[in-house]
């Protein structure tokens, strides 16, 4: 029996976005780990994009250290 690679739209993805990032301080002193940029976009954006390719559109982000920076980024992306 074949499994579908598409997700149920009702199932949210839980992503833990906390931590001080002590091992990456030389890369980013003032931003949280999920907001470190790769190719001009934050790592978190890339993770969410990959999940979206498989049908996941709802995300629960558990924000920790400097969570306001993550909120600000995604709120700036949403149209008014």
Secondary structure per residue as TSV (DSSP state, phi and psi in degrees):
chain	resnum	aa	ss	phi	psi
A	1	X	-	360.0	132.2
A	2	X	-	-82.6	139.1
A	3	X	-	-94.4	142.9
A	4	X	-	-81.2	140.1
A	5	X	-	-89.5	-1.7
A	6	X	-	-88.1	140.0
A	7	X	-	-92.3	161.3
A	8	X	-	-75.0	131.4
A	9	X	T	-63.9	-18.5
A	10	X	T	-82.8	-12.7
A	11	X	-	-88.5	116.0
A	12	X	-	-83.1	154.8
A	13	X	E	-101.4	127.6
A	14	X	E	-95.5	122.2
A	15	X	E	-122.5	124.6
A	16	X	E	-84.0	121.1
A	17	X	E	-122.2	51.4
A	18	X	-	-124.1	-178.6
A	19	X	-	109.7	151.2
A	20	X	-	-81.3	-22.0
A	21	X	-	71.0	40.6
A	22	X	G	-64.4	-27.3
A	23	X	G	-83.8	-8.9
A	24	X	G	-119.7	21.8
A	25	X	T	-60.1	-29.0
A	26	X	T	-69.2	-22.6
A	27	X	T	-86.6	-45.1
A	28	X	-	-147.3	102.5
A	29	X	S	-80.5	-38.5
A	30	X	S	-106.5	3.9
A	31	X	S	-124.2	154.0
A	32	X	-	-72.3	158.1
A	33	X	G	-51.9	-45.5
A	34	X	G	-64.9	-14.0
A	35	X	G	-98.8	5.0
A	36	X	-	-66.3	130.8
A	37	X	E	-85.7	140.9
A	38	X	E	-130.9	118.6
A	39	X	T	63.7	30.4
A	40	X	T	86.3	-2.6
A	41	X	E	-127.5	149.2
A	42	X	E	-65.3	152.4
A	43	X	H	-54.0	-42.5
A	44	X	H	-58.7	-40.2
A	45	X	H	-60.6	-43.6
A	46	X	H	-63.7	-41.4
A	47	X	H	-62.4	-46.4
A	48	X	H	-65.8	-36.8
A	49	X	H	-63.3	-41.2
A	50	X	H	-64.0	-43.9
A	51	X	H	-62.3	-39.5
A	52	X	H	-62.7	-31.0
A	53	X	H	-63.3	-23.8
A	54	X	T	-102.0	13.8
A	55	X	T	97.8	-4.6
A	56	X	-	-80.8	123.0
A	57	X	-	-122.2	-11.3
A	58	X	-	-107.6	132.0
A	59	X	E	-130.6	139.6
A	60	X	E	-112.8	114.1
A	61	X	E	-102.2	116.2
A	62	X	E	-87.7	101.7
A	63	X	E	-86.2	142.1
A	64	X	-	-126.8	-118.6
A	65	X	T	-56.6	124.8
A	66	X	T	53.4	43.2
A	67	X	H	-61.8	-26.5
A	68	X	H	-63.0	-31.9
A	69	X	H	-64.1	-36.7
A	70	X	H	-70.1	-44.7
A	71	X	H	-58.3	-47.4
A	72	X	H	-59.8	-41.4
A	73	X	H	-61.6	-49.9
A	74	X	H	-74.4	-31.2
A	75	X	H	-68.0	-33.4
A	76	X	H	-69.6	-24.7
A	77	X	H	-81.8	-23.5
A	78	X	S	-79.0	136.6
A	79	X	-	-70.9	150.0
A	80	X	-	-67.9	360.0
